[in-house]
């Protein structure tokens, strides 16, 4: 598969990281298969997570094809780049086509990246996740690799102003040992194990982070930070879903009137 867009984008990202003076630590990249398909499941705390998850696979010389919401592909700027890097659009109203596309890519030996929480975690803990990542790994007969990111929320996250030019921010990327789910397994139970492994990696990333987050907005409440508790974050997510549904209904009503 020819790569015209992805390598230059990676190169530009590395230049940006250097300019920003980001202090990036990657551990466990050897857990990503050197060849063949794999599903990477990362936690989601920032709008930039796909960049850093992809960076975690770069030492293994793998390019990650991410499943991302369709709206990103509709952008005049981001859309061509996303398509050029062969990422996979996800339509929330019709997820079957994206699942089929991801499965095809996996069987062709690609690495597929998913954010199983679907949306950014405002508590910075791992939210409940669905079993789609597990089902894909089983159907394609590929390993499932958990990944944890930490520090990316300090650059750009939900409800906070972007601080992309905040120099010297520490970013931690931890790649866990691969899981090998198979047909006949209890997919929901495997999904619970995946979530537990992701949270363990997040806990490790937090506990080894070189800056004290006590009293900071980017630190989880259970570690002395002021981020919303998981319960409060769930309330914020629910309110956002209601608002999104209302906006969609209003758009459809306008189309009918026109």
N, C-alpha and C positions, 0 to 999 in steps of 0.2 A: 504494500500500500504506500503510494508516494506521499510524502509529507512536505508541502510547500509552505503552509501557514504556521503549523505548530512550533517547529524549531525556532523561527524568528521571534515568535511570541515569548517562548521560554527565555531566549537571549535578552529580549527587552525587559522581561520581568527581573532577571538577575541584575541587570544594570540598575533598574529602579531600586532593588533591594540594597545594592551597594551605595547608591546615592543617599538613600534613607538611613544607612548605617544600621539596618536591622541585624540583630544578633540571632541567627537561626540555628537551632540545634535539631538534627534529624537522627533518630535512633531506630534501628530495627528494619532498615530498608531491605536487608537480606531476606526478610520474611515475604517479600513480594516475588513471585515466581519469575525467573529470568526469561522464560518462554511460556507460551500457552495462555489461555484465558484465565481471568480471575475477577472476582467482584471485590472492590474495596468499599467498605462501609465506614464513613467518618462521622464524627460528631459535627454539629453545625452551630457555630457561635458568631459567625461574621459573614458579611457579603463577599469576602475575599477568600473564603475557605477552599473553593475549588482550585485556586492558584497554589495554595500551600499544600493541599492534599496531593496535587500533581507534582509539586516539588519533592514531596516525600518519596515518590516513586522514581524520580529522575536518577538517583544514584544506581538504581537497578536497571537503568536504561530502558524504562518502560514509559509509554505515553498513555495517559488515562483519558478515556472517553467518558465524560460526565453526562448524567441524566439531569437536565435542567428544565425549569418551567418554560413553556412555549413563548411566553411574553418576552423573554430575553432574546429569543431568535427573531422577534418582530422588530427589534431595535435596528435602526439604520446603521448604527455604528457597531454594536456588539454582534448583531445577527450574522453578518458575513464572516466575522472572526470565528464565531461558534460553529458555523457550518464548515468553515475551512479546517477547523481542528477536529471535525467529525464527531462533535458532541451530539447528544440525542435529545430532541425536544420532547417535553412531557406535557400533554394536554390533560389538565385535571378532570375534564369532563369525558375524556376518552383515553384511558391509560393503556388500553390493549395494544395499540399500534406501537407505542414506545417500548412496551415490554417485548414485543416481537422483534423490534429493531435491536434492542439490547441483547436479546438471546442470540440473534444471528451473529452479532459482533463477537460475542463470547465464544461461540463455536468456531469462529474464524481466528481465534487466538488473541483477541483484544482484551485489555483491562478496562473494566467498566467501573466508574466511580458513582456511588450513590450517597445521598444524605438521607438516611432512613427515617430521621425525625421529620422530614418534609419541610419544616420551617425552622428558622433560627430559634434556638433556646434562649429565652430572655433570663432564665435563672442560671445559665451557663453549666447546668447539669444535663445529663442525657435524658431526654424526654422518652415517653413510651414510643416504641417503633413498631411498624407493621412488618409482616413476614415476606415482603416482596423480594428483598435482597437474598434471603434464604432460598426462596423458590427459584430465583434465577440461577443461583449457584448449583442447586440440585438439578435443574432441568438441563443446564449446560455441562454438568459434571466437572465443575471447576472449584477451586478453593475460595473461601470467603475470608477476607483479611480485614480485621478491625483496625481503625486508625483514630488517634486522638490528636486534636490541635489545641494549643493553649497560647494565649497572647494575641491572637488575631482579632479578638473582640475589641482590643484597645485601639485598633486602627479604624474599624468601621463596622458598627453593629446596629441592630434595630433600636430605634428610639434615641440614638446618640449622633452627634455631629461627627462627620468624617474627620479623622486626624491622621490622614495618610502621610503627612510630612512630619510626624512626630519621630524625631531621630532617636536611634538607639533602642527601639523597642525590642524586647526579647520575644522570640517566637519558638515554641516547642512543637515538634512533630514526632509522634511516637507511633511506630508501626508494630502491631501485635502479631503473635503467632497465628498462622492460618487455621481456620476451621474447615472441616471436610464433611458437611452435611450430605446425606444421601437419601434416596427414595426409601420410604418406610419410616423415616424419622418423624417425630412430632414437630412440625414446623414451628408451631407457636412456642414450644419449649426451647427449640434451638434459637429462636428469636430472642427469648428471654436471656439465654446464655450469651448471645451476641451483645445485647444491651449491657449485660453485666461486665463483659470484657471491655467494652468501650468505656464504661464508667470507671473501671479499674485503671485503664490507661489515662483517662482524664485526671483521676486522683493522683496518679504518679506524676503527671505533668505539672499539676498544681503544687504538689509537695516538694518538687525539685526545682520549681521556678525560682530564679535568682532574685526576684523582687518580692517584698512583703506586701500582700494585698489587703492587709487588715484595714477595715474602714473604707476601702476603695469600691467604687461602683462596679468595677470589672471582676470583683471577687465574689464567689457564691456566698449566700447568707450563712450556710453551715460552716464556712471557714472564716467567718468574721467580717465578710464583706457586706456591702449594702445592695447587692443585686436582689431582685425579687425572689421570694421563695418559689419553689416549684408550684405550689398551690396558687400563689398570686400570678405567676407567669401563665398558668393554665387559664386563669380568668381573663388575662390580657389577650391571650390567643383566641378565646371564645368570642370576646368583644370584637376582635379584628375580623373574625369569620362572619359575624353578623353584619358588620359594616361593609365587607367585601360583597356579600350577597345582596345587600341593599343597592350598592353601586351597580352591580350587574343587572339587577331587576330594573333599575332606572334607565340604563343604557338600552335594554331590550324594549322598554316602553317607548323610548324616543324613536327607536327604529320602526316600531309598529305605527306610530303617529306619522312618520315620514312616508 
